[in-house]
Amino acid sequence: LKNADREMMRRFAKEMQTVSKLTHKNIVDSIDCFETPEGKAFQVMEYVEGSSLMELIASGRIEKESDIASILMQVCDALDHAHQQHCVHRDLK
């Protein structure tokens, strides 16, 4: 977070606590968050090796409707899991 005030830092920490409870194969794990002495906040997340959706589309590897449906089902499964944990996600990547 750039230029975060105390309230924003509090909300950031609360969000990290919520996200850290989500364990699902289609959700990247949130490992930690910390604040530097200068007041900048960082979130440490699991590194996932692979291709981005943009790369898959550009490479032509998404060709059929079933390819799109498969990706959307994975996103929906992850969102369903988050909602079951009372977490409403507003920043899909």
DSSP file with accessible surface (Angstrom, degrees, kcal/mol):
  #  RESIDUE AA STRUCTURE BP1 BP2  ACC     N-H-->O    O-->H-N    N-H-->O    O-->H-N    TCO  KAPPA ALPHA  PHI   PSI    X-CA   Y-CA   Z-CA
    1    1 A L              0   0   72      0, 0.0    40,-1.0     0, 0.0     2,-0.4   0.000 360.0 360.0 360.0 132.7    0.0    0.0    0.0
    2    2 A K        -     0   0  173      1,-0.2    38,-0.1    38,-0.1    37,-0.0  -0.812 360.0  -5.3 -96.9 137.0    1.3    3.4   -0.9
    3    3 A N  S    S+     0   0  160     -2,-0.4     2,-0.4     1,-0.2    -1,-0.2   0.899  85.9 179.7  52.3  46.6    0.7    6.3    1.5
    4    4 A A        -     0   0   23     -3,-0.4    -1,-0.2    35,-0.4     2,-0.1  -0.652  16.2-148.9 -83.5 133.5   -1.5    4.3    3.8
    5    5 A D     >  -     0   0  100     -2,-0.4     4,-2.4     1,-0.1     5,-0.2  -0.356  37.0 -91.6 -87.6 177.5   -2.9    6.0    6.9
    6    6 A R  H  > S+     0   0  169      1,-0.2     4,-2.3     2,-0.2     5,-0.1   0.893 126.0  51.1 -58.3 -42.5   -3.6    4.1   10.1
    7    7 A E  H  > S+     0   0   87      1,-0.2     4,-2.4     2,-0.2    -1,-0.2   0.918 110.6  48.4 -64.9 -41.8   -7.2    3.3    9.1
    8    8 A M  H  > S+     0   0   65      1,-0.2     4,-2.6     2,-0.2    -1,-0.2   0.911 110.8  51.4 -65.3 -38.8   -6.2    1.8    5.8
    9    9 A M  H  X S+     0   0   19     -4,-2.4     4,-2.5     2,-0.2    -2,-0.2   0.902 109.2  51.1 -64.0 -40.2   -3.5   -0.2    7.5
   10   10 A R  H  X S+     0   0  128     -4,-2.3     4,-2.3     2,-0.2    -2,-0.2   0.941 112.3  45.4 -63.1 -45.0   -6.1   -1.6    9.9
   11   11 A R  H  X S+     0   0  133     -4,-2.4     4,-2.6     2,-0.2    -2,-0.2   0.892 111.6  53.3 -65.0 -39.3   -8.4   -2.6    7.1
   12   12 A F  H  X S+     0   0   25     -4,-2.6     4,-2.3     2,-0.2    -2,-0.2   0.941 110.1  47.0 -60.6 -47.0   -5.4   -4.1    5.2
   13   13 A A  H  X S+     0   0   42     -4,-2.5     4,-2.0     1,-0.2    -2,-0.2   0.909 112.3  50.2 -63.5 -40.3   -4.5   -6.3    8.2
   14   14 A K  H  X S+     0   0  124     -4,-2.3     4,-2.1     1,-0.2    -1,-0.2   0.916 109.8  50.6 -64.9 -41.4   -8.1   -7.4    8.7
   15   15 A E  H  X S+     0   0   91     -4,-2.6     4,-2.9     1,-0.2     5,-0.2   0.911 108.4  52.5 -62.8 -40.7   -8.4   -8.3    5.0
   16   16 A M  H  X S+     0   0   10     -4,-2.3     4,-2.3     1,-0.2    -1,-0.2   0.896 107.1  52.5 -63.7 -38.1   -5.2  -10.3    5.3
   17   17 A Q  H  X S+     0   0  126     -4,-2.0     4,-0.6     2,-0.2    -1,-0.2   0.923 112.6  45.3 -62.3 -42.5   -6.6  -12.2    8.3
   18   18 A T  H >< S+     0   0   46     -4,-2.1     3,-1.2     1,-0.2     4,-0.3   0.946 114.0  47.5 -66.2 -48.3   -9.7  -13.1    6.3
   19   19 A V  H >< S+     0   0   19     -4,-2.9     3,-1.8     1,-0.3    11,-0.3   0.863 102.3  63.8 -64.4 -34.1   -7.8  -14.1    3.2
   20   20 A S  H 3< S+     0   0   66     -4,-2.3    -1,-0.3     1,-0.3    -2,-0.2   0.736  96.2  60.3 -65.9 -17.6   -5.4  -16.3    5.1
   21   21 A K  T << S+     0   0  148     -3,-1.2     2,-0.8    -4,-0.6    -1,-0.3   0.606  83.0  96.2 -82.3 -12.7   -8.4  -18.5    6.1
   22   22 A L    <   +     0   0    4     -3,-1.8     2,-0.6    -4,-0.3     8,-0.2  -0.710  48.3 174.1 -85.7 112.6   -9.1  -19.3    2.5
   23   23 A T        +     0   0  104     -2,-0.8     2,-0.3     6,-0.1     5,-0.1  -0.952  21.1 133.3-120.6 109.1   -7.6  -22.6    1.5
   24   24 A H    >   -     0   0   45     -2,-0.6     3,-2.0     3,-0.5    54,-0.0  -0.984  62.2-118.9-155.8 146.2   -8.6  -23.7   -2.0
   25   25 A K  T 3  S+     0   0  184     -2,-0.3    -1,-0.0     1,-0.3    53,-0.0   0.728 115.5  47.6 -63.3 -20.0   -6.7  -25.1   -5.0
   26   26 A N  T 3  S+     0   0   49     48,-0.1     2,-0.4     2,-0.1    -1,-0.3   0.212  99.2  79.3-106.7  15.1   -7.9  -22.1   -7.1
   27   27 A I  S <  S-     0   0   28     -3,-2.0    -3,-0.5    51,-0.0     2,-0.2  -0.988  80.0-125.8-124.9 125.7   -7.0  -19.4   -4.5
   28   28 A V        -     0   0   56     -2,-0.4     2,-0.2     1,-0.1    -6,-0.1  -0.479  34.2-113.3 -67.4 133.1   -3.4  -18.2   -4.1
   29   29 A D        -     0   0   68     -2,-0.2    17,-3.1     1,-0.1     2,-0.6  -0.466  17.0-139.0 -71.0 136.9   -2.3  -18.5   -0.5
   30   30 A S  E     -A   45   0A  16    -11,-0.3    15,-0.2    -8,-0.2     3,-0.1  -0.879  22.9-178.9 -93.3 120.2   -1.7  -15.3    1.5
   31   31 A I  E     -     0   0A 111     13,-2.6     2,-0.3    -2,-0.6    14,-0.2   0.896  52.1 -30.6 -91.7 -45.2    1.5  -15.9    3.5
   32   32 A D  E     -A   44   0A  95     12,-1.6    12,-3.7     2,-0.0     2,-0.3  -0.988  42.6-147.8-165.0 163.8    2.1  -12.8    5.5
   33   33 A C  E     +A   43   0A  34     -2,-0.3     2,-0.3    10,-0.3    10,-0.2  -0.981  22.9 170.3-140.2 149.1    1.7   -9.0    5.6
   34   34 A F  E     -A   42   0A  99      8,-2.0     8,-2.6    -2,-0.3     2,-0.4  -0.976  26.9-128.7-152.9 164.9    4.0   -6.5    7.2
   35   35 A E  E     -A   41   0A  72     -2,-0.3     6,-0.2     6,-0.2    -2,-0.0  -0.969  22.4-134.6-121.3 133.8    4.8   -2.9    7.6
   36   36 A T    >   -     0   0   27      4,-2.7     3,-2.4    -2,-0.4    -2,-0.0  -0.395  32.7-104.1 -78.2 163.8    8.2   -1.3    7.0
   37   37 A P  T 3  S+     0   0  131      0, 0.0    -1,-0.1     0, 0.0    -2,-0.0   0.790 123.9  60.7 -58.0 -24.2    9.6    1.2    9.5
   38   38 A E  T 3  S-     0   0  149      2,-0.1    -2,-0.0     1,-0.0    -3,-0.0   0.465 122.5-107.1 -81.5  -4.1    8.8    3.8    6.8
   39   39 A G  S <  S+     0   0   22     -3,-2.4     2,-0.4     1,-0.3   -35,-0.4   0.596  71.7 140.1  91.9  11.9    5.1    2.9    7.0
   40   40 A K        -     0   0  102    -37,-0.1    -4,-2.7   -38,-0.1     2,-0.4  -0.736  41.7-142.5 -90.5 137.6    4.7    1.0    3.7
   41   41 A A  E     -A   35   0A   2    -40,-1.0     2,-0.4    -2,-0.4    -6,-0.2  -0.793  16.9-172.1-102.3 142.0    2.6   -2.2    3.8
   42   42 A F  E     -A   34   0A  98     -8,-2.6    -8,-2.0    -2,-0.4     2,-0.5  -0.973  13.5-151.1-131.7 146.9    3.4   -5.4    1.9
   43   43 A Q  E     -A   33   0A  68     -2,-0.4     2,-0.6   -10,-0.2   -10,-0.3  -0.967  10.8-151.2-115.2 131.9    1.5   -8.6    1.3
   44   44 A V  E     -A   32   0A  56    -12,-3.7   -13,-2.6    -2,-0.5   -12,-1.6  -0.913  21.7-179.1-105.0 123.0    3.4  -11.8    0.7
   45   45 A M  E     -A   30   0A  89     -2,-0.6   -15,-0.2   -15,-0.2   -16,-0.0  -0.863  35.1 -86.5-122.6 157.6    1.6  -14.3   -1.4
   46   46 A E        -     0   0   77    -17,-3.1     2,-0.5    -2,-0.3    -1,-0.1  -0.274  42.5-123.3 -56.2 138.6    2.3  -17.8   -2.7
   47   47 A Y        -     0   0  184    -19,-0.0     2,-0.6     2,-0.0    -1,-0.1  -0.790  26.9-166.9 -87.0 126.9    4.2  -17.9   -6.0
   48   48 A V        -     0   0   86     -2,-0.5     2,-0.3     2,-0.1   -20,-0.0  -0.966   9.1-147.6-118.2 117.7    2.4  -19.8   -8.6
   49   49 A E        +     0   0  160     -2,-0.6     2,-0.3     2,-0.0    -2,-0.0  -0.620  51.8  75.2 -83.8 140.0    4.3  -20.7  -11.7
   50   50 A G  S    S-     0   0   65     -2,-0.3     2,-0.3     0, 0.0    -2,-0.1  -0.954  78.7 -47.8 153.8-169.0    2.3  -20.9  -15.0
   51   51 A S        -     0   0   59     -2,-0.3     2,-0.1     1,-0.1    -2,-0.0  -0.731  46.7-125.4 -98.5 145.8    0.7  -18.8  -17.7
   52   52 A S     >  -     0   0   55     -2,-0.3     4,-2.4     1,-0.1     5,-0.2  -0.403  29.0-109.0 -79.8 164.2   -1.6  -15.9  -17.1
   53   53 A L  H  > S+     0   0   93      1,-0.2     4,-2.6     2,-0.2     5,-0.2   0.920 121.8  54.8 -59.6 -39.6   -5.0  -15.8  -18.7
   54   54 A M  H  > S+     0   0  153      1,-0.2     4,-2.7     2,-0.2    -1,-0.2   0.913 108.1  48.4 -61.1 -41.7   -3.8  -13.1  -21.1
   55   55 A E  H  > S+     0   0  104      2,-0.2     4,-2.1     1,-0.2     6,-0.2   0.897 110.3  51.6 -66.0 -39.7   -0.9  -15.3  -22.2
   56   56 A L  H  X>S+     0   0   44     -4,-2.4     5,-1.6     2,-0.2     6,-0.8   0.923 112.9  45.1 -62.8 -42.8   -3.2  -18.2  -22.7
   57   57 A I  H ><5S+     0   0  106     -4,-2.6     3,-1.2     1,-0.2    -2,-0.2   0.946 113.6  48.9 -66.2 -46.7   -5.5  -16.1  -24.9
   58   58 A A  H 3<5S+     0   0   88     -4,-2.7    -1,-0.2     1,-0.3    -2,-0.2   0.842 109.5  52.7 -63.5 -32.7   -2.7  -14.6  -26.9
   59   59 A S  H 3<5S-     0   0   66     -4,-2.1    -1,-0.3    -5,-0.2    -2,-0.2   0.573 110.6-120.5 -81.9  -7.8   -1.1  -18.0  -27.5
   60   60 A G  T <<5S+     0   0   31     -3,-1.2    -3,-0.2    -4,-0.5    -2,-0.1   0.626  75.3 128.6  80.9  11.6   -4.3  -19.4  -28.9
   61   61 A R      < +     0   0  139     -5,-1.6     2,-0.8    -6,-0.2     3,-0.2   0.614  61.0  69.2 -78.1 -10.0   -4.5  -22.1  -26.3
   62   62 A I        +     0   0   36     -6,-0.8    -1,-0.2    -5,-0.2    -2,-0.1  -0.896  60.5 139.5-105.9 101.1   -8.0  -21.1  -25.5
   63   63 A E        +     0   0  157     -2,-0.8     2,-0.3     1,-0.1    -1,-0.2   0.710  49.0  52.9-114.1 -31.5   -9.9  -22.2  -28.6
   64   64 A K  S >> S-     0   0  122     -3,-0.2     4,-1.5     1,-0.1     3,-0.7  -0.716  78.3-116.1-114.1 161.3  -13.2  -23.8  -27.6
   65   65 A E  H 3> S+     0   0  172     -2,-0.3     4,-2.8     1,-0.2     5,-0.2   0.854 116.5  60.8 -59.1 -33.3  -16.1  -22.8  -25.5
   66   66 A S  H 3> S+     0   0   71      1,-0.2     4,-2.1     2,-0.2    -1,-0.2   0.830  99.8  55.2 -66.7 -29.1  -15.3  -25.7  -23.2
   67   67 A D  H <> S+     0   0   44     -3,-0.7     4,-1.8     2,-0.2    -1,-0.2   0.928 111.1  44.0 -66.0 -45.2  -11.9  -24.1  -22.5
   68   68 A I  H  X S+     0   0   90     -4,-1.5     4,-2.7     1,-0.2     5,-0.2   0.923 112.3  53.0 -65.0 -43.5  -13.6  -20.9  -21.4
   69   69 A A  H  X S+     0   0   51     -4,-2.8     4,-2.5     1,-0.2    -2,-0.2   0.897 106.8  53.1 -60.7 -39.4  -16.1  -22.9  -19.4
   70   70 A S  H  X S+     0   0   64     -4,-2.1     4,-1.8     2,-0.2    -1,-0.2   0.927 110.9  45.7 -62.3 -44.5  -13.4  -24.7  -17.6
   71   71 A I  H  X S+     0   0   46     -4,-1.8     4,-2.1     1,-0.2    -2,-0.2   0.939 113.3  49.5 -64.8 -45.7  -11.6  -21.5  -16.5
   72   72 A L  H  X S+     0   0   99     -4,-2.7     4,-2.9     1,-0.2    -2,-0.2   0.881 107.9  54.1 -64.3 -35.6  -14.9  -19.9  -15.4
   73   73 A M  H  X S+     0   0  109     -4,-2.5     4,-2.6    -5,-0.2    -1,-0.2   0.898 107.5  51.0 -65.1 -37.5  -15.8  -23.0  -13.4
   74   74 A Q  H  X S+     0   0   81     -4,-1.8     4,-2.0     2,-0.2    -2,-0.2   0.916 111.8  47.0 -65.6 -41.1  -12.5  -22.8  -11.5
   75   75 A V  H  X S+     0   0   58     -4,-2.1     4,-2.6     1,-0.2    -2,-0.2   0.937 113.1  48.9 -64.3 -44.7  -13.2  -19.1  -10.7
   76   76 A C  H  X S+     0   0   70     -4,-2.9     4,-2.8     1,-0.2    -2,-0.2   0.887 109.0  52.9 -64.1 -39.5  -16.7  -19.9   -9.6
   77   77 A D  H  X S+     0   0   73     -4,-2.6     4,-2.2     2,-0.2    -1,-0.2   0.920 111.3  46.8 -59.9 -43.9  -15.5  -22.8   -7.4
   78   78 A A  H  X S+     0   0   11     -4,-2.0     4,-2.4     2,-0.2    -2,-0.2   0.923 113.5  47.8 -65.5 -43.6  -13.0  -20.4   -5.7
   79   79 A L  H  X S+     0   0   41     -4,-2.6     4,-2.9     2,-0.2     5,-0.2   0.904 109.9  52.9 -64.6 -39.8  -15.6  -17.7   -5.2
   80   80 A D  H  X S+     0   0   87     -4,-2.8     4,-2.3     2,-0.2    -1,-0.2   0.933 109.6  49.0 -60.8 -43.8  -18.1  -20.2   -3.8
   81   81 A H  H  X S+     0   0   34     -4,-2.2     4,-1.1     2,-0.2    -2,-0.2   0.932 111.8  48.7 -60.9 -46.2  -15.5  -21.3   -1.3
   82   82 A A  H ><>S+     0   0    2     -4,-2.4     5,-2.4     1,-0.2     3,-0.6   0.925 111.1  50.0 -61.0 -43.2  -14.8  -17.7   -0.3
   83   83 A H  H ><5S+     0   0   96     -4,-2.9     3,-1.9     1,-0.3    -1,-0.2   0.879 105.1  56.8 -65.3 -36.2  -18.5  -17.0    0.1
   84   84 A Q  H 3<5S+     0   0  116     -4,-2.3    -1,-0.3     1,-0.3    -2,-0.2   0.789 106.2  51.5 -63.9 -24.9  -18.9  -20.0    2.3
   85   85 A Q  T <<5S-     0   0   91     -4,-1.1    -1,-0.3    -3,-0.6    -2,-0.2   0.212 123.3-109.0 -93.5  12.5  -16.2  -18.5    4.5
   86   86 A H  T < 5S+     0   0  178     -3,-1.9     2,-0.5     1,-0.2    -3,-0.2   0.831  77.4 134.2  63.2  36.3  -18.2  -15.2    4.6
   87   87 A C      < -     0   0   14     -5,-2.4     2,-0.7    -8,-0.1    -1,-0.2  -0.968  42.7-158.8-118.7 117.6  -15.6  -13.5    2.4
   88   88 A V        -     0   0  117     -2,-0.5     2,-0.4    -3,-0.1    -9,-0.0  -0.871  14.6-150.4 -97.2 116.7  -16.8  -11.4   -0.5
   89   89 A H        +     0   0   76     -2,-0.7     3,-0.1   -10,-0.1    -6,-0.0  -0.722  24.1 170.4 -92.5 133.6  -14.0  -11.0   -3.0
   90   90 A R        +     0   0  214     -2,-0.4     2,-0.2     1,-0.2    -1,-0.1   0.243  64.5  62.7-124.7  14.0  -13.9   -7.8   -5.1
   91   91 A D        -     0   0   92      2,-0.0     2,-0.3     0, 0.0    -1,-0.2  -0.598  64.0-177.2-142.9  75.1  -10.5   -8.0   -6.8
   92   92 A L              0   0  103     -2,-0.2   -17,-0.0    -3,-0.1     0, 0.0  -0.582 360.0 360.0 -80.1 137.5  -10.3  -11.1   -9.1
   93   93 A K              0   0  213     -2,-0.3    -2,-0.0     0, 0.0     0, 0.0  -0.997 360.0 360.0-135.2 360.0   -7.0  -11.7  -10.8
